[in-house]
């Protein structure tokens, strides 16, 4: 039976994916990656297990990535 990841590891996975996407966006400037960055930030902004400071900064910045 496969192990179910805890909510904490889900936050860490989303954060790691966000860093990966932001790094590749910096290299390419691809608008699709910017949209993915925005969506990952929105997920973290709404995630109850993310640290408050992470939720706050993601909530304030995710819209910037869709402009």
C-alpha positions, 0 to 999 in steps of 0.5 A, spaced: 500 500 500 503 506 497 504 511 503 499 518 503 504 524 503 502 528 509 499 535 508 506 538 510 510 535 505 504 537 500 506 544 502 513 543 501 512 539 494 508 545 492 514 550 494 519 546 491 515 546 484 514 554 485 521 555 486 523 550 480 518 554 475 520 561 477 527 559 476 525 556 469 521 562 468 527 567 469 531 563 464 525 563 458 520 568 460 515 564 457 508 566 459 505 559 460 510 558 466 508 565 469 501 563 469 503 556 473 507 560 478 501 564 479 497 558 480 502 555 485 502 561 489 495 561 489 495 554 492 500 556 497 496 562 499 490 558 500 493 552 503 492 552 511 498 548 512 503 553 509 506 558 514 502 565 515 508 569 512 508 564 506 500 565 505 501 572 505 506 573 500 503 569 495 497 572 496 500 579 495 504 576 489 500 571 485 496 577 481 503 580 479 505 573 475 498 574 471 500 581 468 
